[in-house]
Amino acid sequence: MTLADRIARFRATLEEWLRGLSHGLFSHPAYEKIESEAEDLEDEFMLSCFPDAFGVPSPVSYYTAELLPYLEDEFEAWERRLWDRGSLVERKGRQYHF
C-alpha cells in the first residue's frame, strides 16, 4: 500500500467521521429536544426567581430582585415567550406526540 493510498483512505475515513459528527451535532432530531428542555429549565428558573411577574406571590421576591440587573436582557424575552406560548400541558404533550 503506497503512501498516497493510505492518505486517501485516511481522508475518506475522516470525511465520514466529520459528516457523522455534524449530523449528530446540528441536524439530528435530538438537538431540538435538547434545546427545548434547556429552554424549559431556563423558564422554570426565571419563574422561580420572578413569580410576581405573573401574579404568583413569593416570599423570596425581595432577594431575587437583586438578580434583575444581571438578567434584564433575558427577562423581557422570557416574559414575552411565556405570554405567547400555549399551555405547558400542550407543549409537553407535543414533546410526547399527543
N, C-alpha and C positions, 0 to 999 in steps of 0.2 A: 504494500500500500504506500503510495507516494505521499509526500507532504501536502501536495495540492488536494488530494482526495481526503486526507484527514481534516484539512481546513474546511473543505466543502461540507463534510459530514458534521463537523462541529458547528458551522454556521447554520445548517439545516436544523440541528437539534436546538440550538439557541433560539432560532426564529420560532420554532414550535413552542418552546417553553415560554417565550415572551408573549406569544399570541394567547396562550392559556392564562398567563398572568393578567394580561389586560382584560380578558373576558371575565375572569374572576373578580377583578377589582372594579371595573367600570360598567360592564354590560350585563352582569348576572342579575337575575331577579331578586336574589337575596339582598343585593345592595339597597333596593328600595325598601325592603322590610327593615333592614338595619337603620336606615335613615329615618323611617317612620317611628321606630322605637326610640331612637335618640331624641327625636322631636317631642315624643310623648313624655320622656323623662325630663326634658327641659321645661315643658309645660307644667308638669307636676311640681318641679322645684319652684318655678315662678309663682304658681298658685299657692303653694305653701308659704312663700315669703310675702305675698301681697294678696291675701284673700279679700281684703276690704275693697279692692277694686271691683269686685263682683258682688258686694253686699254681704259677704260672709264675715261675721265678727271674729276677731282673733286677738288674744291677749298678747301676742308677741309682735304685733304690728309696730309698736314703738321701737323695738330693737331692729327689726328688719328694714325699717325706714332708713337706717344708716347705709344699707346696701344700694339704695336707689341711685345715688350719683354714679356708682360703678356699673349699674345695669340699665341706665336710662335709654341707651340706644336700643337695647333688646326689648325694653318694656313696652314701647309703643307697638312694635311689630308683633310681640306676643299677644298684647291685648286685642289688636286687630284680627290676628289669626284665630283667637278664641271666639270672638264675636261672629266671624264669618264662617266658622266651621259648623258642620251639623252636630248632632249629639254625639257624645262619646260612645254610646252604645252602637250607633250607626258606624262610626269609624272602626271600632273594634270588630264589629260584625263583618265589615268589608275585608278586614285582615284575615278572617277565617272563612271567607266566601259564603256568607249567609245572605 
